Amino acid sequence: QEIGQKGGKTVSDKYGQDHFQEIGQKGGNTVSDKYDKDHFQEIGQKGGNTTSDKYDREFYEEIGQKGGNSRSRNNNNNK
């Protein structure tokens, strides 16, 4: 693990953030070109179902409340 971290840091220092953004963009475009909209809808549905099975109603109420509070604060800050 330590060796891997050192190697990753070395590569990062050598190539910089722009390099990783570029290769990430290329990878994303390749995946997007390979699969259609239905594929992404299907995997999104599976992820949503997995999350729904894992967490109970109180979890969703809590994150909904947090989101509502955050939105309210942001709206008040923009006035």
C-alpha positions as CSV (number, residue, x, y, z in Angstrom):
1,Q,0.0,0.0,0.0
2,E,2.8,2.4,0.9
3,I,4.6,1.7,-2.3
4,G,1.4,2.2,-4.3
5,Q,0.9,5.6,-2.6
6,K,4.4,6.7,-3.4
7,G,4.0,5.6,-7.0
8,G,0.8,7.5,-7.3
9,K,2.3,10.6,-5.8
10,T,5.2,10.4,-8.2
11,V,2.9,10.0,-11.2
12,S,0.7,12.9,-10.0
13,D,3.7,15.2,-9.5
14,K,5.1,14.3,-12.9
15,Y,1.9,14.7,-15.0
16,G,-0.3,17.1,-13.0
17,Q,-4.0,17.4,-12.5
18,D,-4.7,18.4,-16.1
19,H,-3.4,15.0,-17.3
20,F,-5.7,13.1,-15.1
21,Q,-8.7,15.3,-16.1
22,E,-7.9,14.6,-19.7
23,I,-7.6,10.8,-19.4
24,G,-10.7,10.8,-17.2
25,Q,-12.6,12.7,-19.8
26,K,-11.4,10.2,-22.5
27,G,-12.5,7.3,-20.4
28,G,-15.9,8.8,-19.7
29,N,-16.4,9.5,-23.4
30,T,-15.4,6.0,-24.4
31,V,-17.9,4.5,-21.9
32,S,-20.6,6.9,-23.1
33,D,-20.0,6.0,-26.7
34,K,-20.1,2.3,-25.9
35,Y,-23.4,2.2,-24.0
36,D,-26.8,3.8,-24.7
37,K,-29.2,5.7,-22.5
38,D,-31.1,2.5,-21.5
39,H,-27.9,1.0,-20.0
40,F,-27.3,4.0,-17.7
41,Q,-31.0,4.0,-16.7
42,E,-30.7,0.3,-15.8
43,I,-27.6,0.7,-13.7
44,G,-29.0,3.8,-12.0
45,Q,-32.2,1.8,-11.2
46,K,-30.2,-1.0,-9.7
47,G,-28.2,1.4,-7.6
48,G,-31.3,3.1,-6.4
49,N,-32.9,-0.2,-5.5
50,T,-29.8,-1.4,-3.6
51,T,-29.7,1.8,-1.6
52,S,-33.4,1.6,-0.9
53,D,-33.0,-2.0,0.4
54,K,-30.1,-1.0,2.6
55,Y,-31.6,2.1,4.3
56,D,-34.9,2.6,6.1
57,R,-37.4,5.4,5.8
58,E,-35.8,7.4,8.6
59,F,-32.6,7.6,6.6
60,Y,-34.4,9.2,3.7
61,E,-36.3,11.6,6.0
62,E,-33.0,12.7,7.5
63,I,-31.2,13.4,4.2
64,G,-34.3,15.1,2.8
65,Q,-34.4,17.4,5.8
66,K,-30.7,18.2,5.4
67,G,-31.2,18.9,1.7
68,G,-34.1,21.2,2.5
69,N,-32.2,23.1,5.1
70,S,-29.2,23.5,2.9
71,R,-31.4,24.8,0.0
72,S,-33.1,27.2,2.4
73,R,-29.8,28.6,3.6
74,N,-28.6,29.0,0.1
75,N,-31.7,30.8,-1.0
76,N,-31.5,33.1,2.0
77,N,-27.8,33.9,1.2
78,N,-28.7,34.8,-2.4
79,K,-31.1,37.6,-1.4
